[in-house]
Amino acid sequence: MNFWPAFAASFGATLIAALSGGVASAQSGAFYATLAKPAWAPSPQIFGPVWSVLYVLIGISGTLALLAVGWNKAPVPTSLFGAQLVFNGLWTWLFFHWRLGGWAFAEIVLLWIVILANIIAFWRIRPVAGALLLPYLAWVGFAAALNFALWRMNTSAL
């Protein structure tokens, strides 16, 4: 596969996931401010920059994997890539827009598993493509712990 189609497909899909989450969380600042938080919760200003970096890494990872094998030769890795992006966008809707903390926690655990499977699949194609997703896996693991804590601490709001 040529660079530009791989880049457009990977970053286009990643951008759709990011924008979907952005739409769902557009009014989340006031809601998040009202929640009781654990002492280890980061400042809300951290989330935007962290996610921006992670989305760039996700896009690069997908591009590298596509360049290595193309769509048709890697249906499982490309399906996992798409699935983790869908789950990524869905979590924001569950937690911030619909305020379903328990469902969001169950979904983010599933997201973490799909990211891990995506890392393994990409690693087999091109190790650097898998490695680029490791910070994403770590952040989603942290986000899952935070999701759980927020849900348990705010049962009436979530």
C-alpha positions as CSV (number, residue, x, y, z in Angstrom):
1,M,0.0,0.0,0.0
2,N,1.2,3.5,-0.8
3,F,1.9,6.0,2.0
4,W,-1.0,8.5,1.4
5,P,-3.8,6.0,1.3
6,A,-2.5,4.3,4.4
7,F,-2.0,7.7,6.1
8,A,-5.5,8.9,5.1
9,A,-7.2,5.7,6.2
10,S,-5.5,5.5,9.5
11,F,-5.6,9.1,10.5
12,G,-9.1,9.5,9.1
13,A,-10.4,6.7,11.2
14,T,-8.6,8.0,14.3
15,L,-9.9,11.5,13.7
16,I,-13.5,10.3,13.5
17,A,-13.0,8.5,16.9
18,A,-11.5,11.7,18.4
19,L,-14.2,13.9,17.0
20,S,-16.9,11.5,18.2
21,G,-15.5,11.7,21.7
22,G,-15.2,15.5,21.4
23,V,-18.8,15.8,20.6
24,A,-19.9,13.6,23.5
25,S,-17.6,15.5,26.0
26,A,-18.1,19.0,24.7
27,Q,-20.2,20.0,27.8
28,S,-18.4,17.7,30.2
29,G,-16.3,20.2,32.0
30,A,-19.1,21.4,34.3
31,F,-20.3,17.8,35.0
32,Y,-16.8,16.5,35.7
33,A,-16.1,19.4,38.1
34,T,-19.1,18.3,40.2
35,L,-17.9,14.8,40.7
36,A,-16.1,13.6,43.8
37,K,-12.6,12.5,42.7
38,P,-9.9,10.3,44.2
39,A,-6.7,12.1,45.4
40,W,-4.8,10.6,42.4
41,A,-7.1,12.0,39.8
42,P,-5.2,14.3,37.4
43,S,-6.2,17.9,36.6
44,P,-8.8,18.1,33.9
45,Q,-6.4,20.2,31.8
46,I,-4.2,17.1,31.4
47,F,-6.7,15.0,29.4
48,G,-6.8,17.1,26.2
49,P,-3.0,17.1,25.6
50,V,-2.6,13.5,26.6
51,W,-5.3,12.4,24.2
52,S,-3.9,14.5,21.4
53,V,-0.6,12.8,21.7
54,L,-2.2,9.4,21.9
55,Y,-4.3,10.0,18.8
56,V,-1.2,10.9,16.8
57,L,0.5,7.7,18.0
58,I,-2.6,5.7,17.1
59,G,-2.6,7.2,13.6
60,I,1.1,6.6,13.1
61,S,0.7,3.0,14.3
62,G,-2.1,2.3,12.0
63,T,-0.3,3.9,9.1
64,L,2.8,1.8,9.7
65,A,0.8,-1.4,9.9
66,L,-1.1,-0.7,6.7
67,L,2.2,0.2,4.9
68,A,3.6,-3.2,6.0
69,V,0.8,-5.4,4.7
70,G,-2.2,-3.4,3.4
71,W,-5.9,-3.9,4.2
72,N,-6.5,-7.2,2.4
73,K,-3.6,-9.1,3.8
74,A,-4.3,-8.3,7.5
75,P,-8.1,-8.4,8.1
76,V,-7.7,-9.2,11.8
77,P,-5.2,-6.4,12.7
78,T,-7.2,-3.8,10.7
79,S,-10.4,-5.0,12.3
80,L,-8.9,-4.7,15.7
81,F,-7.7,-1.2,14.9
82,G,-11.2,-0.2,13.8
83,A,-12.8,-1.9,16.8
84,Q,-10.6,-0.1,19.4
85,L,-11.4,3.2,17.7
86,V,-15.1,2.5,17.9
87,F,-14.8,1.5,21.6
88,N,-12.7,4.6,22.2
89,G,-15.4,6.9,20.9
90,L,-18.2,5.0,22.6
91,W,-16.7,5.2,26.1
92,T,-16.9,9.0,26.0
93,W,-20.6,8.8,25.2
94,L,-21.3,6.3,27.9
95,F,-19.4,8.2,30.6
96,F,-19.9,11.9,29.8
97,H,-23.0,12.2,27.7
98,W,-25.2,9.4,29.0
99,R,-23.5,9.3,32.5
100,L,-23.6,5.5,32.7
101,G,-20.5,5.0,34.9
102,G,-21.0,1.2,35.3
103,W,-21.5,0.6,31.6
104,A,-18.6,2.9,30.8
105,F,-16.4,0.9,33.1
106,A,-17.4,-2.4,31.5
107,E,-16.8,-0.9,28.1
108,I,-13.4,0.5,29.0
109,V,-12.2,-2.9,30.2
110,L,-13.3,-4.3,26.9
111,L,-11.5,-1.4,25.1
112,W,-8.3,-2.2,27.1
113,I,-8.5,-5.9,26.0
114,V,-9.1,-4.9,22.3
115,I,-6.1,-2.5,22.5
116,L,-3.9,-5.3,23.8
117,A,-5.0,-7.6,21.0
118,N,-4.4,-4.8,18.5
119,I,-0.9,-4.3,19.9
120,I,-0.1,-8.0,19.6
121,A,-1.5,-8.1,16.1
122,F,0.4,-5.0,15.0
123,W,3.6,-6.2,16.7
124,R,3.6,-9.4,14.5
125,I,3.3,-7.2,11.4
126,R,5.7,-4.4,12.4
127,P,6.9,-4.2,16.0
128,V,7.2,-0.5,16.1
129,A,3.5,-0.2,15.1
130,G,2.6,-2.3,18.2
131,A,5.0,-0.4,20.4
132,L,3.4,2.9,19.5
133,L,0.2,1.7,21.1
134,L,1.7,0.9,24.5
135,P,1.2,4.4,25.9
136,Y,-2.4,4.2,24.8
137,L,-2.8,0.9,26.6
138,A,-1.3,2.4,29.8
139,W,-3.4,5.5,29.6
140,V,-6.6,3.5,29.1
141,G,-5.7,1.3,32.0
142,F,-5.3,4.4,34.2
143,A,-8.6,5.8,32.8
144,A,-10.3,2.5,33.6
145,A,-9.2,2.8,37.2
146,L,-10.3,6.4,37.3
147,N,-13.6,5.5,35.7
148,F,-14.2,2.8,38.4
149,A,-13.3,5.2,41.2
150,L,-15.5,8.0,39.9
151,W,-18.4,5.6,39.4
152,R,-18.1,4.2,43.0
153,M,-17.7,7.7,44.5
154,N,-20.6,9.2,42.6
155,T,-23.3,6.6,42.4
156,S,-26.1,9.1,42.2
157,A,-24.5,11.0,39.3
158,L,-23.2,8.0,37.4
